Amino acid sequence: MAHPLIQGFNLYKKANAMLNYRLDLDKEIFAVISKTYGDIRRGHLNHHFPSSVVELSSCEQFNIKFNEIFEHRVNQILFESLG
């Protein structure tokens, strides 16, 4: 299970993705994004979130780190499916 801050941020980002899907986000892209959110929710990517990032008082730095981790995982999934 991911840290509560990561869980909350993940849920917020997933809600945004769901809205974009309803507004015409490609179904295949949404599937990859959803899988990544699930990986984060289950704590599979916890080792990528150093405790210092979770403890940061700057939401901007946390957002940047979250997006980097998220994008990296999405790219992994996309390249695995091409593989």
Distance bins in CASP14 RR format, pairs under 12 A and 6 or more apart:
PFRMAT RR
TARGET T0000
AUTHOR 0000-0000-0000
RMODE 2
METHOD distances of the structure
MODEL  1
1 7 1 0 0 1 0 0 0 0 0 0 0
1 8 0 0 0 0 0 1 0 0 0 0 0
1 10 0 0 0 0 0 1 0 0 0 0 0
1 38 0 0 0 0 0 1 0 0 0 0 0
1 40 0 0 0 0 0 1 0 0 0 0 0
1 41 0 0 0 0 1 0 0 0 0 0 0
1 42 1 0 0 1 0 0 0 0 0 0 0
1 43 1 0 1 0 0 0 0 0 0 0 0
1 44 0 0 0 0 0 1 0 0 0 0 0
1 45 0 0 0 0 0 1 0 0 0 0 0
1 46 0 0 0 0 1 0 0 0 0 0 0
2 8 0 0 0 0 1 0 0 0 0 0 0
2 9 0 0 0 0 1 0 0 0 0 0 0
2 10 1 0 0 1 0 0 0 0 0 0 0
2 11 0 0 0 0 0 1 0 0 0 0 0
2 37 0 0 0 0 0 1 0 0 0 0 0
2 38 0 0 0 0 1 0 0 0 0 0 0
2 39 0 0 0 0 1 0 0 0 0 0 0
2 40 1 0 1 0 0 0 0 0 0 0 0
2 41 1 0 0 1 0 0 0 0 0 0 0
2 42 1 0 0 1 0 0 0 0 0 0 0
2 43 1 0 1 0 0 0 0 0 0 0 0
2 44 0 0 0 0 1 0 0 0 0 0 0
2 45 1 0 0 1 0 0 0 0 0 0 0
2 46 1 0 1 0 0 0 0 0 0 0 0
2 47 0 0 0 0 0 1 0 0 0 0 0
2 48 0 0 0 0 0 1 0 0 0 0 0
2 49 1 0 0 1 0 0 0 0 0 0 0
2 54 0 0 0 0 1 0 0 0 0 0 0
2 66 0 0 0 0 0 1 0 0 0 0 0
2 69 0 0 0 0 0 1 0 0 0 0 0
3 9 0 0 0 0 1 0 0 0 0 0 0
3 10 0 0 0 0 0 1 0 0 0 0 0
3 40 0 0 0 0 0 1 0 0 0 0 0
3 41 0 0 0 0 0 1 0 0 0 0 0
3 43 0 0 0 0 1 0 0 0 0 0 0
3 45 0 0 0 0 0 1 0 0 0 0 0
3 46 1 0 0 1 0 0 0 0 0 0 0
3 47 0 0 0 0 0 1 0 0 0 0 0
3 48 0 0 0 0 0 1 0 0 0 0 0
3 49 1 0 0 1 0 0 0 0 0 0 0
3 50 0 0 0 0 0 1 0 0 0 0 0
3 51 0 0 0 0 1 0 0 0 0 0 0
3 53 0 0 0 0 1 0 0 0 0 0 0
3 54 1 0 1 0 0 0 0 0 0 0 0
3 55 0 0 0 0 1 0 0 0 0 0 0
3 56 0 0 0 0 0 1 0 0 0 0 0
3 62 0 0 0 0 0 1 0 0 0 0 0
3 66 0 0 0 0 0 1 0 0 0 0 0
4 10 0 0 0 0 0 1 0 0 0 0 0
4 11 0 0 0 0 0 1 0 0 0 0 0
4 41 0 0 0 0 0 1 0 0 0 0 0
4 43 0 0 0 0 0 1 0 0 0 0 0
4 54 0 0 0 0 1 0 0 0 0 0 0
5 11 0 0 0 0 0 1 0 0 0 0 0
5 12 0 0 0 0 0 1 0 0 0 0 0
5 40 0 0 0 0 0 1 0 0 0 0 0
5 46 0 0 0 0 0 1 0 0 0 0 0
5 49 0 0 0 0 1 0 0 0 0 0 0
5 51 0 0 0 0 0 1 0 0 0 0 0
5 53 0 0 0 0 1 0 0 0 0 0 0
5 54 1 0 1 0 0 0 0 0 0 0 0
5 55 0 0 0 0 1 0 0 0 0 0 0
5 56 0 0 0 0 1 0 0 0 0 0 0
5 57 0 0 0 0 0 1 0 0 0 0 0
5 59 0 0 0 0 1 0 0 0 0 0 0
5 62 1 0 0 1 0 0 0 0 0 0 0
5 63 0 0 0 0 0 1 0 0 0 0 0
5 65 0 0 0 0 0 1 0 0 0 0 0
5 66 0 0 0 0 1 0 0 0 0 0 0
6 12 0 0 0 0 0 1 0 0 0 0 0
6 13 0 0 0 0 0 1 0 0 0 0 0
6 37 0 0 0 0 0 1 0 0 0 0 0
6 38 0 0 0 0 0 1 0 0 0 0 0
6 39 0 0 0 0 0 1 0 0 0 0 0
6 40 1 0 0 1 0 0 0 0 0 0 0
6 41 0 0 0 0 1 0 0 0 0 0 0
6 42 0 0 0 0 0 1 0 0 0 0 0
6 43 0 0 0 0 1 0 0 0 0 0 0
6 44 0 0 0 0 0 1 0 0 0 0 0
6 45 0 0 0 0 1 0 0 0 0 0 0
6 46 1 0 0 1 0 0 0 0 0 0 0
6 47 0 0 0 0 0 1 0 0 0 0 0
6 48 0 0 0 0 0 1 0 0 0 0 0
6 49 1 0 1 0 0 0 0 0 0 0 0
6 50 0 0 0 0 0 1 0 0 0 0 0
6 51 0 0 0 0 0 1 0 0 0 0 0
6 53 0 0 0 0 1 0 0 0 0 0 0
6 54 1 0 0 1 0 0 0 0 0 0 0
6 55 0 0 0 0 0 1 0 0 0 0 0
6 62 0 0 0 0 1 0 0 0 0 0 0
6 63 0 0 0 0 0 1 0 0 0 0 0
6 65 0 0 0 0 1 0 0 0 0 0 0
6 66 1 0 0 1 0 0 0 0 0 0 0
6 69 0 0 0 0 1 0 0 0 0 0 0
6 70 0 0 0 0 0 1 0 0 0 0 0
7 13 0 0 0 0 0 1 0 0 0 0 0
7 14 0 0 0 0 0 1 0 0 0 0 0
7 37 0 0 0 0 0 1 0 0 0 0 0
7 38 0 0 0 0 0 1 0 0 0 0 0
7 40 0 0 0 0 1 0 0 0 0 0 0
7 41 1 0 0 1 0 0 0 0 0 0 0
7 42 0 0 0 0 0 1 0 0 0 0 0
7 43 0 0 0 0 1 0 0 0 0 0 0
7 45 0 0 0 0 0 1 0 0 0 0 0
7 46 0 0 0 0 0 1 0 0 0 0 0
7 49 0 0 0 0 0 1 0 0 0 0 0
7 54 0 0 0 0 0 1 0 0 0 0 0
7 66 0 0 0 0 0 1 0 0 0 0 0
8 14 0 0 0 0 1 0 0 0 0 0 0
8 15 0 0 0 0 0 1 0 0 0 0 0
8 37 0 0 0 0 0 1 0 0 0 0 0
8 40 0 0 0 0 1 0 0 0 0 0 0
8 41 0 0 0 0 1 0 0 0 0 0 0
8 54 0 0 0 0 0 1 0 0 0 0 0
8 62 0 0 0 0 0 1 0 0 0 0 0
8 66 0 0 0 0 0 1 0 0 0 0 0
9 15 0 0 0 0 0 1 0 0 0 0 0
9 16 0 0 0 0 0 1 0 0 0 0 0
9 37 0 0 0 0 0 1 0 0 0 0 0
9 40 0 0 0 0 1 0 0 0 0 0 0
9 41 0 0 0 0 0 1 0 0 0 0 0
9 49 0 0 0 0 0 1 0 0 0 0 0
9 53 0 0 0 0 0 1 0 0 0 0 0
9 54 0 0 0 0 0 1 0 0 0 0 0
9 56 0 0 0 0 0 1 0 0 0 0 0
9 59 0 0 0 0 1 0 0 0 0 0 0
9 62 1 0 0 1 0 0 0 0 0 0 0
9 63 1 0 0 1 0 0 0 0 0 0 0
9 64 0 0 0 0 0 1 0 0 0 0 0
9 65 0 0 0 0 0 1 0 0 0 0 0
9 66 1 0 1 0 0 0 0 0 0 0 0
9 67 0 0 0 0 0 1 0 0 0 0 0
9 69 0 0 0 0 0 1 0 0 0 0 0
9 70 0 0 0 0 1 0 0 0 0 0 0
10 16 0 0 0 0 0 1 0 0 0 0 0
10 17 0 0 0 0 0 1 0 0 0 0 0
10 33 0 0 0 0 0 1 0 0 0 0 0
10 34 0 0 0 0 0 1 0 0 0 0 0
10 36 0 0 0 0 1 0 0 0 0 0 0
10 37 1 0 1 0 0 0 0 0 0 0 0
10 38 1 0 0 1 0 0 0 0 0 0 0
10 39 0 0 0 0 1 0 0 0 0 0 0
10 40 1 0 1 0 0 0 0 0 0 0 0
10 41 1 0 1 0 0 0 0 0 0 0 0
10 42 0 0 0 0 0 1 0 0 0 0 0
10 43 0 0 0 0 1 0 0 0 0 0 0
10 44 0 0 0 0 0 1 0 0 0 0 0
10 45 0 0 0 0 1 0 0 0 0 0 0
10 46 0 0 0 0 0 1 0 0 0 0 0
10 49 0 0 0 0 0 1 0 0 0 0 0
10 62 0 0 0 0 0 1 0 0 0 0 0
10 63 0 0 0 0 0 1 0 0 0 0 0
10 66 1 0 0 1 0 0 0 0 0 0 0
10 67 0 0 0 0 0 1 0 0 0 0 0
10 69 0 0 0 0 0 1 0 0 0 0 0
10 70 0 0 0 0 1 0 0 0 0 0 0
10 73 0 0 0 0 0 1 0 0 0 0 0
11 17 0 0 0 0 0 1 0 0 0 0 0
11 18 0 0 0 0 0 1 0 0 0 0 0
11 37 0 0 0 0 1 0 0 0 0 0 0
11 38 0 0 0 0 0 1 0 0 0 0 0
11 40 0 0 0 0 1 0 0 0 0 0 0
11 41 0 0 0 0 1 0 0 0 0 0 0
11 66 0 0 0 0 0 1 0 0 0 0 0
12 18 0 0 0 0 0 1 0 0 0 0 0
12 19 0 0 0 0 0 1 0 0 0 0 0
12 37 0 0 0 0 0 1 0 0 0 0 0
12 40 0 0 0 0 0 1 0 0 0 0 0
12 59 0 0 0 0 0 1 0 0 0 0 0
12 62 0 0 0 0 0 1 0 0 0 0 0
12 63 0 0 0 0 0 1 0 0 0 0 0
12 66 0 0 0 0 1 0 0 0 0 0 0
13 19 0 0 0 0 0 1 0 0 0 0 0
13 20 0 0 0 0 0 1 0 0 0 0 0
13 33 0 0 0 0 1 0 0 0 0 0 0
13 34 0 0 0 0 0 1 0 0 0 0 0
13 36 0 0 0 0 1 0 0 0 0 0 0
13 37 1 0 0 1 0 0 0 0 0 0 0
13 38 0 0 0 0 0 1 0 0 0 0 0
13 40 0 0 0 0 1 0 0 0 0 0 0
13 41 0 0 0 0 0 1 0 0 0 0 0
13 62 0 0 0 0 0 1 0 0 0 0 0
13 63 0 0 0 0 1 0 0 0 0 0 0
13 66 1 0 0 1 0 0 0 0 0 0 0
13 67 0 0 0 0 1 0 0 0 0 0 0
13 69 0 0 0 0 0 1 0 0 0 0 0
13 70 1 0 0 1 0 0 0 0 0 0 0
13 71 0 0 0 0 0 1 0 0 0 0 0
13 74 0 0 0 0 0 1 0 0 0 0 0
14 20 0 0 0 0 0 1 0 0 0 0 0
14 21 0 0 0 0 0 1 0 0 0 0 0
14 30 0 0 0 0 0 1 0 0 0 0 0
14 33 0 0 0 0 1 0 0 0 0 0 0
14 34 1 0 0 1 0 0 0 0 0 0 0
14 35 0 0 0 0 0 1 0 0 0 0 0
14 36 0 0 0 0 1 0 0 0 0 0 0
14 37 1 0 1 0 0 0 0 0 0 0 0
14 38 0 0 0 0 1 0 0 0 0 0 0
14 39 0 0 0 0 0 1 0 0 0 0 0
14 40 0 0 0 0 1 0 0 0 0 0 0
14 41 0 0 0 0 1 0 0 0 0 0 0
14 66 0 0 0 0 0 1 0 0 0 0 0
14 70 0 0 0 0 0 1 0 0 0 0 0
15 21 0 0 0 0 0 1 0 0 0 0 0
15 22 0 0 0 0 0 1 0 0 0 0 0
15 33 0 0 0 0 0 1 0 0 0 0 0
15 34 0 0 0 0 0 1 0 0 0 0 0
15 37 0 0 0 0 1 0 0 0 0 0 0
16 22 0 0 0 0 0 1 0 0 0 0 0
16 23 0 0 0 0 0 1 0 0 0 0 0
16 25 0 0 0 0 0 1 0 0 0 0 0
16 30 0 0 0 0 0 1 0 0 0 0 0
16 33 0 0 0 0 1 0 0 0 0 0 0
16 37 0 0 0 0 0 1 0 0 0 0 0
16 67 0 0 0 0 0 1 0 0 0 0 0
16 70 0 0 0 0 0 1 0 0 0 0 0
17 23 0 0 0 0 0 1 0 0 0 0 0
17 25 1 0 0 1 0 0 0 0 0 0 0
17 26 0 0 0 0 0 1 0 0 0 0 0
17 29 0 0 0 0 1 0 0 0 0 0 0
17 30 1 0 0 1 0 0 0 0 0 0 0
17 31 0 0 0 0 0 1 0 0 0 0 0
17 32 0 0 0 0 0 1 0 0 0 0 0
17 33 1 0 1 0 0 0 0 0 0 0 0
17 34 1 0 0 1 0 0 0 0 0 0 0
17 35 0 0 0 0 0 1 0 0 0 0 0
17 36 0 0 0 0 1 0 0 0 0 0 0
17 37 1 0 0 1 0 0 0 0 0 0 0
17 38 0 0 0 0 0 1 0 0 0 0 0
17 70 0 0 0 0 0 1 0 0 0 0 0
17 74 0 0 0 0 0 1 0 0 0 0 0
18 25 0 0 0 0 1 0 0 0 0 0 0
18 30 0 0 0 0 1 0 0 0 0 0 0
18 33 0 0 0 0 1 0 0 0 0 0 0
18 34 0 0 0 0 1 0 0 0 0 0 0
18 37 0 0 0 0 1 0 0 0 0 0 0
19 25 0 0 0 0 1 0 0 0 0 0 0
19 30 0 0 0 0 0 1 0 0 0 0 0
20 26 0 0 0 0 1 0 0 0 0 0 0
20 27 0 0 0 0 0 1 0 0 0 0 0
20 29 0 0 0 0 1 0 0 0 0 0 0
20 30 1 0 0 1 0 0 0 0 0 0 0
20 33 0 0 0 0 1 0 0 0 0 0 0
20 34 0 0 0 0 0 1 0 0 0 0 0
21 27 1 0 0 1 0 0 0 0 0 0 0
21 28 0 0 0 0 0 1 0 0 0 0 0
21 29 0 0 0 0 1 0 0 0 0 0 0
21 30 1 0 1 0 0 0 0 0 0 0 0
21 31 0 0 0 0 1 0 0 0 0 0 0
21 32 0 0 0 0 0 1 0 0 0 0 0
21 33 0 0 0 0 1 0 0 0 0 0 0
21 34 0 0 0 0 1 0 0 0 0 0 0
21 37 0 0 0 0 0 1 0 0 0 0 0
22 30 0 0 0 0 1 0 0 0 0 0 0
23 30 0 0 0 0 0 1 0 0 0 0 0
24 30 0 0 0 0 0 1 0 0 0 0 0
25 31 0 0 0 0 0 1 0 0 0 0 0
25 32 0 0 0 0 0 1 0 0 0 0 0
25 33 0 0 0 0 1 0 0 0 0 0 0
25 34 0 0 0 0 0 1 0 0 0 0 0
26 32 0 0 0 0 1 0 0 0 0 0 0
26 33 0 0 0 0 1 0 0 0 0 0 0
27 33 0 0 0 0 0 1 0 0 0 0 0
27 34 0 0 0 0 0 1 0 0 0 0 0
28 34 0 0 0 0 0 1 0 0 0 0 0
28 35 0 0 0 0 0 1 0 0 0 0 0
28 74 0 0 0 0 0 1 0 0 0 0 0
28 77 0 0 0 0 0 1 0 0 0 0 0
28 78 0 0 0 0 1 0 0 0 0 0 0
28 81 0 0 0 0 1 0 0 0 0 0 0
28 82 0 0 0 0 0 1 0 0 0 0 0
29 35 0 0 0 0 0 1 0 0 0 0 0
29 36 0 0 0 0 0 1 0 0 0 0 0
29 74 0 0 0 0 1 0 0 0 0 0 0
29 77 0 0 0 0 0 1 0 0 0 0 0
29 78 0 0 0 0 1 0 0 0 0 0 0
29 81 0 0 0 0 0 1 0 0 0 0 0
30 36 0 0 0 0 0 1 0 0 0 0 0
30 37 0 0 0 0 0 1 0 0 0 0 0
30 74 0 0 0 0 0 1 0 0 0 0 0
31 37 0 0 0 0 0 1 0 0 0 0 0
31 38 0 0 0 0 0 1 0 0 0 0 0
31 74 0 0 0 0 0 1 0 0 0 0 0
31 77 0 0 0 0 1 0 0 0 0 0 0
31 78 0 0 0 0 0 1 0 0 0 0 0
31 81 0 0 0 0 1 0 0 0 0 0 0
32 38 0 0 0 0 0 1 0 0 0 0 0
32 39 0 0 0 0 0 1 0 0 0 0 0
32 70 0 0 0 0 0 1 0 0 0 0 0
32 71 0 0 0 0 0 1 0 0 0 0 0
32 73 0 0 0 0 1 0 0 0 0 0 0
32 74 1 0 1 0 0 0 0 0 0 0 0
32 75 0 0 0 0 1 0 0 0 0 0 0
32 76 0 0 0 0 1 0 0 0 0 0 0
32 77 1 0 1 0 0 0 0 0 0 0 0
32 78 1 0 0 1 0 0 0 0 0 0 0
32 79 0 0 0 0 0 1 0 0 0 0 0
32 80 0 0 0 0 1 0 0 0 0 0 0
32 81 1 0 0 1 0 0 0 0 0 0 0
32 82 0 0 0 0 0 1 0 0 0 0 0
33 39 0 0 0 0 0 1 0 0 0 0 0
33 40 0 0 0 0 0 1 0 0 0 0 0
33 70 0 0 0 0 1 0 0 0 0 0 0
33 71 0 0 0 0 0 1 0 0 0 0 0
33 73 0 0 0 0 1 0 0 0 0 0 0
33 74 1 0 0 1 0 0 0 0 0 0 0
33 75 0 0 0 0 0 1 0 0 0 0 0
33 77 0 0 0 0 1 0 0 0 0 0 0
33 78 0 0 0 0 0 1 0 0 0 0 0
34 40 0 0 0 0 0 1 0 0 0 0 0
34 41 0 0 0 0 0 1 0 0 0 0 0
34 70 0 0 0 0 0 1 0 0 0 0 0
34 73 0 0 0 0 0 1 0 0 0 0 0
34 74 0 0 0 0 0 1 0 0 0 0 0
34 77 0 0 0 0 0 1 0 0 0 0 0
35 41 0 0 0 0 0 1 0 0 0 0 0
35 42 0 0 0 0 0 1 0 0 0 0 0
35 44 0 0 0 0 0 1 0 0 0 0 0
35 45 0 0 0 0 0 1 0 0 0 0 0
35 70 0 0 0 0 0 1 0 0 0 0 0
35 73 0 0 0 0 1 0 0 0 0 0 0
35 74 0 0 0 0 1 0 0 0 0 0 0
35 76 0 0 0 0 0 1 0 0 0 0 0
35 77 1 0 1 0 0 0 0 0 0 0 0
35 78 0 0 0 0 0 1 0 0 0 0 0
35 80 0 0 0 0 0 1 0 0 0 0 0
35 81 0 0 0 0 0 1 0 0 0 0 0
36 42 0 0 0 0 0 1 0 0 0 0 0
36 43 0 0 0 0 0 1 0 0 0 0 0
36 44 0 0 0 0 1 0 0 0 0 0 0
36 45 0 0 0 0 1 0 0 0 0 0 0
36 48 0 0 0 0 0 1 0 0 0 0 0
36 66 0 0 0 0 0 1 0 0 0 0 0
36 67 0 0 0 0 0 1 0 0 0 0 0
36 69 0 0 0 0 1 0 0 0 0 0 0
36 70 1 0 1 0 0 0 0 0 0 0 0
36 71 0 0 0 0 1 0 0 0 0 0 0
36 72 0 0 0 0 1 0 0 0 0 0 0
36 73 1 0 1 0 0 0 0 0 0 0 0
36 74 1 0 1 0 0 0 0 0 0 0 0
36 75 0 0 0 0 1 0 0 0 0 0 0
36 76 0 0 0 0 1 0 0 0 0 0 0
36 77 1 0 0 1 0 0 0 0 0 0 0
36 78 0 0 0 0 0 1 0 0 0 0 0
37 43 0 0 0 0 0 1 0 0 0 0 0
37 44 0 0 0 0 0 1 0 0 0 0 0
37 45 0 0 0 0 0 1 0 0 0 0 0
37 66 0 0 0 0 0 1 0 0 0 0 0
37 69 0 0 0 0 0 1 0 0 0 0 0
37 70 0 0 0 0 1 0 0 0 0 0 0
37 73 0 0 0 0 1 0 0 0 0 0 0
37 74 0 0 0 0 0 1 0 0 0 0 0
37 77 0 0 0 0 0 1 0 0 0 0 0
38 44 1 0 0 1 0 0 0 0 0 0 0
38 45 0 0 0 0 1 0 0 0 0 0 0
38 70 0 0 0 0 0 1 0 0 0 0 0
38 73 0 0 0 0 1 0 0 0 0 0 0
38 74 0 0 0 0 0 1 0 0 0 0 0
38 77 0 0 0 0 0 1 0 0 0 0 0
39 45 1 0 1 0 0 0 0 0 0 0 0
39 46 0 0 0 0 0 1 0 0 0 0 0
39 47 0 0 0 0 0 1 0 0 0 0 0
39 48 0 0 0 0 0 1 0 0 0 0 0
39 69 0 0 0 0 1 0 0 0 0 0 0
39 70 0 0 0 0 1 0 0 0 0 0 0
39 72 0 0 0 0 0 1 0 0 0 0 0
39 73 1 0 0 1 0 0 0 0 0 0 0
39 74 0 0 0 0 1 0 0 0 0 0 0
39 76 0 0 0 0 1 0 0 0 0 0 0
39 77 0 0 0 0 1 0 0 0 0 0 0
40 46 0 0 0 0 1 0 0 0 0 0 0
40 47 0 0 0 0 0 1 0 0 0 0 0
40 48 0 0 0 0 1 0 0 0 0 0 0
40 49 0 0 0 0 1 0 0 0 0 0 0
40 66 0 0 0 0 1 0 0 0 0 0 0
40 67 0 0 0 0 0 1 0 0 0 0 0
40 69 1 0 0 1 0 0 0 0 0 0 0
40 70 1 0 0 1 0 0 0 0 0 0 0
40 72 0 0 0 0 0 1 0 0 0 0 0
40 73 1 0 0 1 0 0 0 0 0 0 0
40 74 0 0 0 0 0 1 0 0 0 0 0
43 49 0 0 0 0 1 0 0 0 0 0 0
43 69 0 0 0 0 0 1 0 0 0 0 0
43 73 0 0 0 0 0 1 0 0 0 0 0
44 69 0 0 0 0 0 1 0 0 0 0 0
44 73 0 0 0 0 1 0 0 0 0 0 0
44 76 0 0 0 0 0 1 0 0 0 0 0
44 77 0 0 0 0 0 1 0 0 0 0 0
45 65 0 0 0 0 0 1 0 0 0 0 0
45 66 0 0 0 0 1 0 0 0 0 0 0
45 68 0 0 0 0 0 1 0 0 0 0 0
45 69 1 0 1 0 0 0 0 0 0 0 0
45 70 0 0 0 0 1 0 0 0 0 0 0
45 71 0 0 0 0 0 1 0 0 0 0 0
45 72 0 0 0 0 1 0 0 0 0 0 0
45 73 1 0 0 1 0 0 0 0 0 0 0
45 74 0 0 0 0 0 1 0 0 0 0 0
45 76 0 0 0 0 0 1 0 0 0 0 0
45 77 0 0 0 0 0 1 0 0 0 0 0
46 53 0 0 0 0 0 1 0 0 0 0 0
46 54 0 0 0 0 1 0 0 0 0 0 0
46 69 0 0 0 0 1 0 0 0 0 0 0
47 53 0 0 0 0 0 1 0 0 0 0 0
47 69 0 0 0 0 1 0 0 0 0 0 0
48 54 0 0 0 0 0 1 0 0 0 0 0
48 65 0 0 0 0 1 0 0 0 0 0 0
48 66 0 0 0 0 1 0 0 0 0 0 0
48 67 0 0 0 0 0 1 0 0 0 0 0
48 68 0 0 0 0 1 0 0 0 0 0 0
48 69 1 0 1 0 0 0 0 0 0 0 0
48 70 0 0 0 0 1 0 0 0 0 0 0
48 71 0 0 0 0 0 1 0 0 0 0 0
48 72 1 0 0 1 0 0 0 0 0 0 0
48 73 0 0 0 0 1 0 0 0 0 0 0
48 76 0 0 0 0 0 1 0 0 0 0 0
49 55 0 0 0 0 0 1 0 0 0 0 0
49 56 0 0 0 0 0 1 0 0 0 0 0
49 61 0 0 0 0 0 1 0 0 0 0 0
49 62 0 0 0 0 1 0 0 0 0 0 0
49 65 1 0 0 1 0 0 0 0 0 0 0
49 66 1 0 0 1 0 0 0 0 0 0 0
49 68 0 0 0 0 0 1 0 0 0 0 0
49 69 1 0 0 1 0 0 0 0 0 0 0
49 70 0 0 0 0 0 1 0 0 0 0 0
49 73 0 0 0 0 0 1 0 0 0 0 0
50 56 0 0 0 0 1 0 0 0 0 0 0
50 61 0 0 0 0 0 1 0 0 0 0 0
50 62 0 0 0 0 0 1 0 0 0 0 0
50 65 0 0 0 0 1 0 0 0 0 0 0
50 68 0 0 0 0 0 1 0 0 0 0 0
50 69 0 0 0 0 0 1 0 0 0 0 0
51 65 0 0 0 0 0 1 0 0 0 0 0
52 58 0 0 0 0 0 1 0 0 0 0 0
52 61 0 0 0 0 1 0 0 0 0 0 0
52 62 0 0 0 0 0 1 0 0 0 0 0
52 65 0 0 0 0 1 0 0 0 0 0 0
53 59 0 0 0 0 0 1 0 0 0 0 0
53 60 0 0 0 0 0 1 0 0 0 0 0
53 61 1 0 0 1 0 0 0 0 0 0 0
53 62 1 0 1 0 0 0 0 0 0 0 0
53 63 0 0 0 0 0 1 0 0 0 0 0
53 64 0 0 0 0 1 0 0 0 0 0 0
53 65 1 0 1 0 0 0 0 0 0 0 0
53 66 0 0 0 0 1 0 0 0 0 0 0
53 67 0 0 0 0 0 1 0 0 0 0 0
53 68 0 0 0 0 0 1 0 0 0 0 0
53 69 0 0 0 0 1 0 0 0 0 0 0
54 61 0 0 0 0 0 1 0 0 0 0 0
54 62 1 0 0 1 0 0 0 0 0 0 0
54 65 0 0 0 0 1 0 0 0 0 0 0
54 66 0 0 0 0 0 1 0 0 0 0 0
54 69 0 0 0 0 0 1 0 0 0 0 0
55 61 0 0 0 0 0 1 0 0 0 0 0
55 62 0 0 0 0 1 0 0 0 0 0 0
55 65 0 0 0 0 0 1 0 0 0 0 0
56 62 1 0 1 0 0 0 0 0 0 0 0
56 63 0 0 0 0 1 0 0 0 0 0 0
56 64 0 0 0 0 0 1 0 0 0 0 0
56 65 0 0 0 0 1 0 0 0 0 0 0
56 66 0 0 0 0 0 1 0 0 0 0 0
58 64 0 0 0 0 1 0 0 0 0 0 0
58 65 0 0 0 0 0 1 0 0 0 0 0
59 65 0 0 0 0 0 1 0 0 0 0 0
59 66 0 0 0 0 1 0 0 0 0 0 0
60 66 0 0 0 0 0 1 0 0 0 0 0
60 67 0 0 0 0 0 1 0 0 0 0 0
61 67 0 0 0 0 0 1 0 0 0 0 0
61 68 0 0 0 0 0 1 0 0 0 0 0
62 68 0 0 0 0 0 1 0 0 0 0 0
62 69 0 0 0 0 0 1 0 0 0 0 0
63 69 0 0 0 0 0 1 0 0 0 0 0
63 70 0 0 0 0 0 1 0 0 0 0 0
64 70 0 0 0 0 0 1 0 0 0 0 0
64 71 0 0 0 0 0 1 0 0 0 0 0
65 71 0 0 0 0 0 1 0 0 0 0 0
65 72 0 0 0 0 0 1 0 0 0 0 0
66 72 0 0 0 0 0 1 0 0 0 0 0
66 73 0 0 0 0 0 1 0 0 0 0 0
67 73 0 0 0 0 0 1 0 0 0 0 0
67 74 0 0 0 0 0 1 0 0 0 0 0
68 74 0 0 0 0 0 1 0 0 0 0 0
68 75 0 0 0 0 0 1 0 0 0 0 0
69 75 0 0 0 0 0 1 0 0 0 0 0
69 76 0 0 0 0 0 1 0 0 0 0 0
70 76 0 0 0 0 0 1 0 0 0 0 0
70 77 0 0 0 0 0 1 0 0 0 0 0
71 77 0 0 0 0 0 1 0 0 0 0 0
71 78 0 0 0 0 0 1 0 0 0 0 0
72 78 0 0 0 0 0 1 0 0 0 0 0
72 79 0 0 0 0 0 1 0 0 0 0 0
73 79 0 0 0 0 0 1 0 0 0 0 0
73 80 0 0 0 0 0 1 0 0 0 0 0
74 80 0 0 0 0 0 1 0 0 0 0 0
74 81 0 0 0 0 0 1 0 0 0 0 0
75 81 0 0 0 0 0 1 0 0 0 0 0
75 82 0 0 0 0 0 1 0 0 0 0 0
76 82 0 0 0 0 0 1 0 0 0 0 0
76 83 0 0 0 0 0 1 0 0 0 0 0
77 83 0 0 0 0 0 1 0 0 0 0 0
END
